Amino acid sequence: MTSELHKLDLGKPTEYVDVYTPSLLKGIARGPIREALGVTGPQLPFTGVDVWNGYELSWLNRKGRPEVAALRVTIPAQSSHIPESKSFKLYLGSLANSQFVSRQDVENTIESDLRLAVRSPVIVEVLPLDQLEGAAMHFTGESLDVLDVPVEVYEPDAELLQTTGAGAVRETVFTHLLRTLCPVTGQPDWGSLWIQYAGPEIDRASLLRYVVSFRNHQGFHEEAVERMYVDIMARCAPSTLTVYARYLRRGGLDINPFRSTKETQAPALRLARQ
């Protein structure tokens, strides 16, 4: 996996291209990352999607006038690859001085190129900017951030997770204290986490300590969420579980992995700091 990462543009000086260049787009295999979590074989222990949002999308129309829009890309968790984030940014930047017949033409082009990169069907939506204004701006549930708990562990530790022994519950909680580090550059990735489950009650203080333990963890967004899902299932044995991270954007892109026992689509929302 390390040798594969060294081949990517992430963390390297880069020439920025603003003429359509689909070869800029590169994929990263999910397999080696998941094997480290004990997730192997074609049958995944979860369903879900990765939702990528882009806020720096622009191209030229047939008359050469610039157009701007937002981008939403939905990639199934079952895809064999994920887009490498810097290559995706560079690829989108290459559209800036290229002419397209219509917004639909841009959508179809990105969809076709991404499908090749991730080896899977994807959903691509090119959105008018005013469509963003109606998006929900908050998580439902109860905040873990009101808990004034001592924290000493800043690397993922599943043993921090505990149940209360109070029996089965159904609840939704969230925290804005999520931070992980890029595995290539070491740059911080900030985010918010939403967890919904049914089953033995999870001790909230232990859950917050566990989430904070990712603070110095070097891993891709998708890997971090899948690790949390696997750890919570193993330690707390919920009958249903959904783990959803909303990361802040870098380079005009945010990545929002969603993993669940049964739900296949992420809630349509955008947090205030995104």
N, C-alpha and C positions, 0 to 999 in steps of 0.2 A: 504493500500500500504506500509506503514511504517513497519508493522509487517512482510510483505513478504520480504522486503529488509534485515531485521535483520537475516533472515535464510540463506542469501547468504555468500559466502566466501570472498567477496570483503571487504577489510579493516581489515581482520583478519589474525593472524599468520597462515601459511599454510604449510603443508607437501607436498613437490613436488614429484610427482610420475612419473617415466619414463618408465613404462610398461603400455601398452594400457589399459585404464580404461574408458569406455564410460559413466559410471555413474557419472563421474566428471562434465559432461556438464549439465548445468541448464538453464532454460528459465525464462523470466520475462513477465508477461501478459501485453499487450499494453492497455487493456481496461481501467483500473483505471487511467492511465496517460492521456489517451485521453479524458476521461470524464471530467477531470479538465479543458480541453480546450474547452469543449462544443461539442466535436466530439463523437457522440454516434450512435448506430445502425450499421447495416451491410453496409450501403452505405456511403463510405468515400467521403469527399469533394475534394479529390486529388487522383492521381495515383502516382506510384513511387516505388523505391526500396531502400534498405540499402546495400551498397557495403562495405564489410569488406575485408581488405587486410592483409595478414600475411607474415612476413619476417623471422620467426624463425622456419620454418617447417623442420623437419628432421626425418628420420626413417632408419631402416636397411634393406638392400636387402636380397635376399635368401642366399647369401654367408656371411652375417653378416657385409658387408661394409656399412658405413653410406651414405645416400643420402640426399641432401638438395634441396629445391625448394621454390618458393613463392606460396602463396595461395590467390585465389580470391573467395569470397563467395558473392552471390547475393541473398538477401532475399526480397520477395515482401512486399510492405507496407501493403498488405491485410492480412499478417500472424497474428495470434492471439498473438504470443509471439515473443520476441527478445532474442538472447543469452545473458546471463549475462557475461560480458567481462572477469572477472577474471576466471570464470569457463571455458570459452573457451580457455584461455591461458593455464590453467592447463591441460585441455583435450589434446590440441595440444602437450604440453610437454610430455604427457604420451606415445606419439608415438615414442619417441626418441630411445628407446632400444627395440623396437618391430619390428619383421620381417614382411615384406609384399612382395607379389609375384611381384608386379609391381607398377609403378606410378598410373596406372588406379585402382589398388586395393586400394591404399591410398585414391584416389579421391572418389571411391564408398563407402568406409568405412566412411569417413567424411560426405559425402552427406546423408547416411542413418542415422547416429547419429544426425546430425543437423535437419533433417526432423522431428525426434521425439521431439527434444527440442523446436522447434518453431511451431510445429503443422501445417506445411505447406511444399509444395515442395520448394526446394532451388536449386540453380545452384552452383556447386563447381568445380573450376578449379585449378589443381595443375600445376604450370607454371615453366618451366626451367628459371633459373636466367637470362640468356641472353635475354629472351623475355621482361624483364623489361626495357632494354636499349632503346627500340624504343618508349616508352610511351611519349606522349606529356607532356610538363613540365610547362604549363602556362594556365591561363584563357584567354578567349577572352573577349572583351568588354572594358569598361573604368573604371579606378580605382577610387574609392571613397577616397583613402588614400591621394590624393593630396589636399583634402579640409582641411584647417586649421580652424576647427570649435571648439568653446568652448563646453565642455561636463561636465555635472554636475550629470547625472543620471546613476547609475550602477546596477539597477534592472529593468527587462523588463517593459516598459511603452509604450503601443500601441499609446497613445495620442501624442507621439513624432512625429509620422508619419503624413506628410502633403503632399497634392498635390499642384502644382504651379498655377493651374487655367489656364494653357496655352493650354489646349486641349489634344487630344489623341496623344500618341507617341508609338513607339516600340523601346525598348532599352535594353542593357545588361550592367550591372555594377558588380563590385566585390570589395571586401575588404579583407585584411589579418589581420584585427584587431579583429577578433572574439575570445572571450574567454568565456567559461562557467566553472562551477565547478561540479565535481562528486557529486551526491546527497548522496553518502554513505561516502566517505573518505574526501570530500572537496578539493581534489587535482585539480589543474587547468587543463583544456583541451583546447588546443590551436588549432585554425583552420582558414581557409579561407572560404569566403562565396561568392557565385555566384548567382546573381538574374537576371532573364530575364522576361520581362513583356510587355504586350501591353495594352494601356488604358490611363486614365488620368495621365499626367506626375507627377511623384513622386519627390518632392523636395529632391535633393541628400543630402543636409546637414542634413535634418531631418531623412533620411534613415540611414546615417552613425551614427547619435546620437542614433537611435533606436538599431542598431546592437551592438554598444558599451554598451548599457544599459544591455546587457546580461552578462557583465563582472563578476558580483558577483552572478549570478543566478545558483542555484544548480539544475541541471536537466540532464537527459541522452541526448546524442547527438540527438537521434531521436525526443525526445520531444521538444528540442530547435528549430529544423528546422520546425516541425509541428506547433509550436506556432507562429513562424515568418510567415509561410504561412497563417495561420488563421488570424493573425493580419493585414497583408498587404491586404488580400482580404476584410476584414471588413472595414478597414479605407480608402483604396485607390480605391477599386472596379475595379481592372484591368479585362479586358476580358480574358486574358491568363496570367498565372504566373508559373514560375519555381523557386524554391529555392533549392540550392545545396550546402552543406557544405562539405569541405574536411578537416577532423581533422588530427592532427599529431598523430603518433603512440605512444602507451604506451604498454610496454611489448611485442613489436613486432607486435602489431595489430593497424591498423587505421580503423575508422568507418566513412562512408561517406553517410549520408542520402540525398536522392533526392526525392523531392515532386513537382508535376506539375499538371496543369489542364488537360493536354493531353498527354505529353510525358511519356512513361512507363519505358524507360531505360536511365540511366545516361551516359553522355559522357565518353568515355574511355580515362582517363588522369591520371597523377600523378604529383602533384606539386613538385617544386624543393626541398622544405623543408620537404617533406614527404619521 
